[in-house]
Amino acid sequence: MPIRIITDSASDIVSPQREEITVLPMTISFEDQHYQDGVNLTHQQFYEYLIEGDTLPITSQVSPGEFSEAFQRAVAAGETVVTVTLSKKLSGTWQSACLAAQDYPGQVYVVDSENATIGEMILVERAVELLDQGKSAEEIAGCLEKEKKAVRLIALLDTLEYLKRGGRISPATALVGGLLSVKPVVAVREGEVVVLGKARGSKNGNSLLVQEIEKTAGVDFHRPYRLGYTGLSDALLQKYIADSRQLWQDHTDALPVCTVGGTIGTHVGPGAIAVAFFTRD
């Protein structure tokens, strides 16, 4: 039986490379203007609006009705479904998918990625690998539930401004951080964003990011991995790639790079760089 893999646009999969993948858009609102992420709002347009605006946009989850329509189309086409969502601790999207899936027992399987952006993306890419191995939808979902524990998403932020705007840190903390050029390194752990450390300046920030990656069990280059950046330029990411060459140069000739969209970009702002990978067993 053919398999459909459905995810939300928080995975930042802009143009699916496989026809088996369906991306359902989150809604991003700039005051009274509402956009469908990846449909009528590109990542570049999002950052242009974000930089120009004075207030933070609002992101809205995919609704149960939107999931239900997607599930109905897939089942009607004779497909079984594996759905991978943004962490349930960061959004209600997982709950929406679960509510819609109740009408399709044994036909639709929902997996909480416990991650976001490129961390969610590589789990979707892993689902495709498992599909190509001939596994059923139920088997793929079971594998993802186990393997998602090995996914690591680590990021270096360029500014504290957007954390301040979102109320996640105080204006005083943001002011001091800006004056000292503090670059926080954050990660997603068990579905939540945590701060791993802080460095002064981009060079020290890159070094701290490399150190945090080295603390893991190591990158599994046999499963999907990805680098991402927020904003309109990948200059900071390219600098990081050059600084971290020892991590990857013996394993691959090139690193897959993509932009991080509005679901996460709203909270971290432009200039952030992120790395997502599976750790070695």
Secondary structure, DSSP 8 states (H G I E B T S, - for coil): --EEEEEEGGG---S-SSTTEEEE--EEEETTEEEEBTTTB-HHHHHHHHHH-SS--EEE---HHHHHHHHHHHHHTT-EEEEEES-TTT-SHHHHHHHHHTTSTTTEEEEE-S--HHHHHHHHHHHHHHHHTT--HHHHHHHHHHHGGGEEEEEE-S-SHHHHHTTSS-HHHHHHHHHTTEEEEEEEETTEEEEEEEEESHHHHHHHHHHHHHTSS-B-TTS-EEEEE-SS--HHHHHHHHHTHHHHTTT-S---EEE--HHHHHHH-TT-EEEEEEB--
